[in-house]
């Protein structure tokens, strides 16, 4: 019979009790000794499942990001994102938070601002037109969000980019 040391006794607690394992503290951390080769295989299977779940979660996140990239100029709700990925709204929020550390709506706003910055830099379109084309239907809100993100107004951004090109 082999012994292993588990740093997370909560995960091994039931096995430990059933198999006569012991727990204790070492260097300020709680450990549980589990007497079971079967438990090792269980832990490996659990880790493999977590990797599969992570891959699936990342694939869903990519799918949602693709949806946002293709539809950024439209009004998009959290519910529409969830429907597109065939998951719940809370799962959408959890996946964005887990992998990107941002909400999907804030991700969308940042993406819209990035697209707007490219249009401001590379075209002579009016700021109002760019605002609408990138999904901001209120030009005042667009200008505030742009200034918050780029530390200058859209017009100042255009002037600074045009002066560096010439």
C-alpha positions as a Markdown table, in Angstrom:
| # | Residue | x | y | z |
|---|---|---|---|---|
| 1 | Unk | 0.0 | 0.0 | 0.0 |
| 2 | Unk | 1.3 | 3.4 | -0.9 |
| 3 | Unk | 0.9 | 6.7 | 0.9 |
| 4 | Unk | 0.5 | 10.2 | -0.5 |
| 5 | Unk | 0.3 | 13.6 | 1.0 |
| 6 | Unk | -2.6 | 15.9 | -0.1 |
| 7 | Unk | -2.2 | 19.6 | 0.6 |
| 8 | Unk | -6.0 | 20.0 | 0.3 |
| 9 | Unk | -7.5 | 17.8 | 2.9 |
| 10 | Unk | -11.0 | 18.8 | 1.9 |
| 11 | Unk | -10.6 | 17.0 | -1.4 |
| 12 | Unk | -9.2 | 13.9 | 0.3 |
| 13 | Unk | -11.2 | 14.0 | 3.6 |
| 14 | Unk | -13.7 | 11.4 | 2.6 |
| 15 | Unk | -11.1 | 9.0 | 1.3 |
| 16 | Unk | -8.9 | 9.6 | 4.3 |
| 17 | Unk | -11.8 | 8.8 | 6.7 |
| 18 | Unk | -12.8 | 5.7 | 4.8 |
| 19 | Unk | -9.3 | 4.4 | 4.5 |
| 20 | Unk | -8.0 | 5.3 | 7.9 |
| 21 | Unk | -5.8 | 8.2 | 6.7 |
| 22 | Unk | -4.4 | 10.8 | 9.1 |
| 23 | Unk | -4.2 | 14.5 | 8.9 |
| 24 | Unk | -1.8 | 17.1 | 10.4 |
| 25 | Unk | -0.1 | 20.4 | 10.1 |
| 26 | Unk | 3.4 | 20.9 | 8.6 |
| 27 | Unk | 5.0 | 24.3 | 8.2 |
| 28 | Unk | 1.6 | 26.0 | 8.8 |
| 29 | Unk | -0.2 | 24.0 | 6.1 |
| 30 | Unk | -2.9 | 21.3 | 6.7 |
| 31 | Unk | -2.1 | 18.0 | 5.1 |
| 32 | Unk | -3.9 | 14.7 | 4.9 |
| 33 | Unk | -2.2 | 11.3 | 4.3 |
| 34 | Unk | -4.2 | 9.1 | 2.1 |
| 35 | Unk | -3.5 | 5.4 | 1.9 |
| 36 | Unk | -4.8 | 4.6 | -1.5 |
| 37 | Unk | -3.4 | 4.1 | -5.0 |
| 38 | Unk | -7.0 | 4.4 | -6.2 |
| 39 | Unk | -7.1 | 7.9 | -4.8 |
| 40 | Unk | -4.1 | 8.9 | -7.0 |
| 41 | Unk | -5.9 | 7.7 | -10.1 |
| 42 | Unk | -9.0 | 9.6 | -9.0 |
| 43 | Unk | -7.0 | 12.8 | -8.6 |
| 44 | Unk | -5.4 | 12.3 | -12.1 |
| 45 | Unk | -8.8 | 11.8 | -13.6 |
| 46 | Unk | -10.1 | 14.9 | -11.9 |
| 47 | Unk | -7.1 | 16.9 | -13.2 |
| 48 | Unk | -7.7 | 15.6 | -16.7 |
| 49 | Unk | -11.4 | 16.6 | -16.5 |
| 50 | Unk | -10.4 | 20.1 | -15.3 |
| 51 | Unk | -8.0 | 20.4 | -18.3 |
| 52 | Unk | -10.8 | 19.3 | -20.7 |
| 53 | Unk | -13.2 | 21.7 | -19.0 |
| 54 | Unk | -10.7 | 24.5 | -19.4 |
| 55 | Unk | -10.2 | 23.7 | -23.1 |
| 56 | Unk | -13.9 | 23.7 | -23.6 |
| 57 | Unk | -14.3 | 26.9 | -21.6 |
| 58 | Unk | -11.6 | 28.6 | -23.7 |
| 59 | Unk | -13.3 | 27.4 | -26.9 |
| 60 | Unk | -16.6 | 28.9 | -25.7 |
| 61 | Unk | -14.8 | 32.1 | -24.8 |
| 62 | Unk | -13.2 | 32.3 | -28.3 |
| 63 | Unk | -16.7 | 31.7 | -29.8 |
| 64 | Unk | -18.1 | 34.6 | -27.8 |
| 65 | Unk | -15.2 | 36.9 | -28.7 |
| 66 | Unk | -15.7 | 36.1 | -32.4 |
| 67 | Unk | -19.4 | 36.9 | -32.0 |
| 68 | Unk | -18.5 | 40.3 | -30.4 |
| 69 | Unk | -15.9 | 41.0 | -33.1 |
| 70 | Unk | -18.4 | 40.3 | -35.9 |
| 71 | Unk | -21.2 | 42.3 | -34.4 |
| 72 | Unk | -19.5 | 45.1 | -32.4 |
| 73 | Unk | -21.3 | 47.8 | -34.3 |
| 74 | Unk | -24.7 | 46.5 | -33.3 |
| 75 | Unk | -26.4 | 46.7 | -29.9 |
| 76 | Unk | -25.4 | 43.5 | -28.1 |
| 77 | Unk | -26.9 | 42.2 | -24.8 |
| 78 | Unk | -25.4 | 39.7 | -22.4 |
| 79 | Unk | -28.3 | 37.5 | -23.2 |
| 80 | Unk | -27.4 | 37.5 | -26.9 |
| 81 | Unk | -23.9 | 36.6 | -26.1 |
| 82 | Unk | -25.1 | 33.7 | -23.9 |
| 83 | Unk | -27.5 | 32.5 | -26.6 |
| 84 | Unk | -24.8 | 32.5 | -29.2 |
| 85 | Unk | -22.5 | 30.3 | -27.1 |
| 86 | Unk | -25.4 | 28.2 | -25.8 |
| 87 | Unk | -24.6 | 28.9 | -22.1 |
| 88 | Unk | -26.1 | 30.9 | -19.3 |
| 89 | Unk | -25.5 | 34.6 | -18.7 |
| 90 | Unk | -23.7 | 33.8 | -15.4 |
| 91 | Unk | -21.4 | 31.4 | -17.3 |
| 92 | Unk | -20.6 | 34.1 | -19.8 |
| 93 | Unk | -19.7 | 36.5 | -17.0 |
| 94 | Unk | -17.6 | 33.8 | -15.2 |
| 95 | Unk | -15.7 | 32.8 | -18.4 |
| 96 | Unk | -14.8 | 36.4 | -19.2 |
| 97 | Unk | -13.7 | 37.0 | -15.7 |
| 98 | Unk | -11.8 | 33.8 | -15.4 |
| 99 | Unk | -9.8 | 34.2 | -18.5 |
| 100 | Unk | -9.8 | 37.9 | -19.4 |
| 101 | Unk | -10.4 | 39.5 | -16.0 |
| 102 | Unk | -13.0 | 41.8 | -17.5 |
| 103 | Unk | -16.7 | 41.8 | -18.1 |
| 104 | Unk | -18.0 | 41.0 | -21.6 |
| 105 | Unk | -19.6 | 44.5 | -21.9 |
| 106 | Unk | -16.3 | 46.2 | -20.9 |
| 107 | Unk | -14.5 | 43.9 | -23.4 |
| 108 | Unk | -16.9 | 45.0 | -26.1 |
| 109 | Unk | -16.5 | 48.7 | -25.2 |
| 110 | Unk | -12.7 | 48.3 | -25.4 |
| 111 | Unk | -12.9 | 46.5 | -28.7 |
| 112 | Unk | -15.2 | 49.3 | -30.1 |
| 113 | Unk | -12.8 | 51.9 | -28.9 |
| 114 | Unk | -9.9 | 50.1 | -30.6 |
| 115 | Unk | -11.8 | 50.0 | -33.9 |
| 116 | Unk | -12.8 | 53.6 | -33.5 |
| 117 | Unk | -9.1 | 54.6 | -32.9 |
| 118 | Unk | -8.2 | 52.9 | -36.2 |
| 119 | Unk | -10.9 | 54.7 | -38.1 |
| 120 | Unk | -9.9 | 58.1 | -36.5 |
| 121 | Unk | -6.3 | 57.5 | -37.5 |
| 122 | Unk | -6.8 | 56.1 | -41.0 |
| 123 | Unk | -9.9 | 58.0 | -42.3 |
| 124 | Unk | -11.2 | 61.5 | -42.5 |
| 125 | Unk | -14.7 | 60.5 | -41.3 |
| 126 | Unk | -16.4 | 62.7 | -38.8 |
| 127 | Unk | -16.2 | 61.7 | -35.2 |
| 128 | Unk | -20.0 | 61.4 | -35.0 |
| 129 | Unk | -20.0 | 59.0 | -37.9 |
| 130 | Unk | -17.2 | 56.9 | -36.4 |
| 131 | Unk | -19.0 | 56.8 | -33.1 |
| 132 | Unk | -22.1 | 55.4 | -34.8 |
| 133 | Unk | -20.2 | 52.9 | -37.0 |
| 134 | Unk | -18.5 | 51.4 | -34.0 |
| 135 | Unk | -21.6 | 50.9 | -31.9 |
| 136 | Unk | -21.6 | 54.1 | -29.8 |
| 137 | Unk | -25.0 | 55.7 | -30.5 |
| 138 | Unk | -24.3 | 58.6 | -28.1 |
| 139 | Unk | -21.3 | 60.7 | -29.3 |
| 140 | Unk | -20.8 | 62.4 | -25.9 |
| 141 | Unk | -20.5 | 59.0 | -24.2 |
| 142 | Unk | -18.2 | 57.9 | -27.0 |
| 143 | Unk | -15.9 | 60.9 | -26.5 |
| 144 | Unk | -15.8 | 60.4 | -22.7 |
| 145 | Unk | -15.0 | 56.7 | -23.1 |
| 146 | Unk | -12.4 | 57.4 | -25.7 |
| 147 | Unk | -10.7 | 60.1 | -23.5 |
| 148 | Unk | -10.8 | 57.8 | -20.5 |
| 149 | Unk | -9.1 | 55.0 | -22.5 |
| 150 | Unk | -6.7 | 57.0 | -24.7 |
| 151 | Unk | -6.1 | 60.0 | -22.4 |
| 152 | Unk | -7.1 | 62.4 | -25.1 |
| 153 | Unk | -10.3 | 63.3 | -27.1 |
| 154 | Unk | -10.9 | 61.7 | -30.5 |
| 155 | Unk | -10.0 | 64.9 | -32.3 |
| 156 | Unk | -6.8 | 65.3 | -30.3 |
| 157 | Unk | -6.0 | 61.7 | -31.1 |
| 158 | Unk | -6.5 | 62.3 | -34.8 |
| 159 | Unk | -4.3 | 65.4 | -34.7 |
| 160 | Unk | -1.5 | 63.6 | -32.8 |
| 161 | Unk | -1.6 | 60.6 | -35.2 |
| 162 | Unk | -1.7 | 62.9 | -38.3 |
| 163 | Unk | 1.3 | 65.0 | -37.1 |
| 164 | Unk | 3.4 | 61.9 | -36.5 |
| 165 | Unk | 2.7 | 60.6 | -40.0 |
| 166 | Unk | 3.7 | 63.8 | -41.8 |
